[in-house]
Amino acid sequence: MAMTDTLRMVLAPPHPAGRPFILAGIVAIALGVALGAWLVWLGLLFTLFCLYFFRDPERYPPGRPGAVLSPADGHVVSVAPAVPPAELGLGPEPRWRVGIFLSVLDVHVNRIPADGTVTRIAYRHGAYVNAALDKASDENERNAVALRLPDGRDMAVVQIAGLIARRIVCSLREGDTVQAGARFGIIRFGSRTDLYLPPGVRPLVAEGQTMIGGETVIAELDA
């Protein structure tokens, strides 16, 4: 990655979900002017961390028909068949699932993997085990989204809380028409995003690969 691209990503404007935290840091800095330098430094560090964590850089989808894009930044921790969350009503048959782990250093804005229509959104309370583990997909707090493609096939994206993630934000509503690469939510402070491909579609990625949300191609629908 070129230096200019790196700076553009690091200095990207924050996602709206981060504004209350950034404001709190600025307030701490202001109070520190009156109460002591330690609070100024604490507020400054917190504000800089929030500006970095909530950064929301522009992404440029490849625009290839049939391409399924990564719904999140991070690295792939699992590529295996799995049954989609029962609350989505996508049936009991396993399909390929790609699990992406997001550390606190990754961009946490989630993106739509393919053009389609949102058919169901289901939130479920749960635990907060390490999001890098496969059992997090079943046990952790999650927000699952079912997406119907123009050809009638279904896929799903699941936002999963992690050890220190305590807030899943999703801006979608059932019935929304969405486009590949568009923003649809964010998970605060470490998390996982699972992508369930349509039946018969195989992933093109492997465990350990780094994903760029809205840009990396995970699968081809027409392969």
RACORRA-V544131 format. One record per residue. N is the residue number from 1. RES is the residue in one small letter. PHI is phi in whole degrees, -180 to 180 (999 if undefined). Layout:
# RACORRA-V544131
n,res,phi
N,RES,PHI
N,RES,PHI
This chain:
# RACORRA-V544131
n,res,phi
1,m,999
2,a,-67
3,m,-58
4,t,-65
5,d,-67
6,t,-63
7,l,-64
8,r,-63
9,m,-74
10,v,-65
11,l,-96
12,a,-64
13,p,-59
14,p,-77
15,h,-67
16,p,-54
17,a,-65
18,g,-91
19,r,-60
20,p,-61
21,f,-71
22,i,-64
23,l,-62
24,a,-63
25,g,-65
26,i,-66
27,v,-63
28,a,-62
29,i,-63
30,a,-63
31,l,-66
32,g,-65
33,v,-59
34,a,-94
35,l,-99
36,g,155
37,a,-65
38,w,-61
39,l,-73
40,v,-62
41,w,-66
42,l,-63
43,g,-64
44,l,-66
45,l,-62
46,f,-64
47,t,-64
48,l,-64
49,f,-62
50,c,-66
51,l,-61
52,y,-75
53,f,-64
54,f,-90
55,r,-58
56,d,-135
57,p,-70
58,e,-70
59,r,-126
60,y,-125
61,p,-57
62,p,-67
63,g,73
64,r,-85
65,p,-59
66,g,86
67,a,-80
68,v,-102
69,l,-96
70,s,-64
71,p,-83
72,a,-159
73,d,-77
74,g,132
75,h,-121
76,v,-74
77,v,-110
78,s,-157
79,v,-136
80,a,-162
81,p,-67
82,a,-158
83,v,-83
84,p,-61
85,p,-51
86,a,-59
87,e,-67
88,l,-87
89,g,68
90,l,-94
91,g,96
92,p,-92
93,e,-80
94,p,-64
95,r,-141
96,w,-67
97,r,-120
98,v,-112
99,g,-100
100,i,-118
101,f,-96
102,l,-110
103,s,-83
104,v,-66
105,l,-89
106,d,-85
107,v,-66
108,h,-103
109,v,-77
110,n,-90
111,r,-133
112,i,-68
113,p,-80
114,a,-160
115,d,-61
116,g,170
117,t,-127
118,v,-75
119,t,-101
120,r,-160
121,i,-129
122,a,-137
123,y,-102
124,r,-138
125,h,-70
126,g,-173
127,a,-84
128,y,-135
129,v,-77
130,n,-53
131,a,-69
132,a,-77
133,l,-88
134,d,-63
135,k,-67
136,a,-62
137,s,-63
138,d,-97
139,e,-99
140,n,-82
141,e,-58
142,r,-153
143,n,-128
144,a,-106
145,v,-126
146,a,-97
147,l,-127
148,r,-98
149,l,-79
150,p,-57
151,d,-88
152,g,96
153,r,-75
154,d,-116
155,m,-140
156,a,-143
157,v,-124
158,v,-125
159,q,-88
160,i,-125
161,a,-72
162,g,-118
163,l,-59
164,i,-117
165,a,-79
166,r,-133
167,r,-154
168,i,-106
169,v,-112
170,c,-135
171,s,-95
172,l,-82
173,r,-132
174,e,-60
175,g,99
176,d,-65
177,t,-95
178,v,-127
179,q,-120
180,a,-57
181,g,92
182,a,-73
183,r,-69
184,f,-140
185,g,172
186,i,-157
187,i,-121
188,r,-88
189,f,69
190,g,89
191,s,-170
192,r,-144
193,t,-130
194,d,-105
195,l,-120
196,y,-103
197,l,-78
198,p,-62
199,p,-55
200,g,88
201,v,-96
202,r,-102
203,p,-72
204,l,-106
205,v,-116
206,a,-132
207,e,-57
208,g,97
209,q,-72
210,t,-93
211,m,-106
212,i,-116
213,g,-58
214,g,82
215,e,-130
216,t,-68
217,v,-85
218,i,-92
219,a,-158
220,e,-118
221,l,-67
222,d,-103
223,a,-69
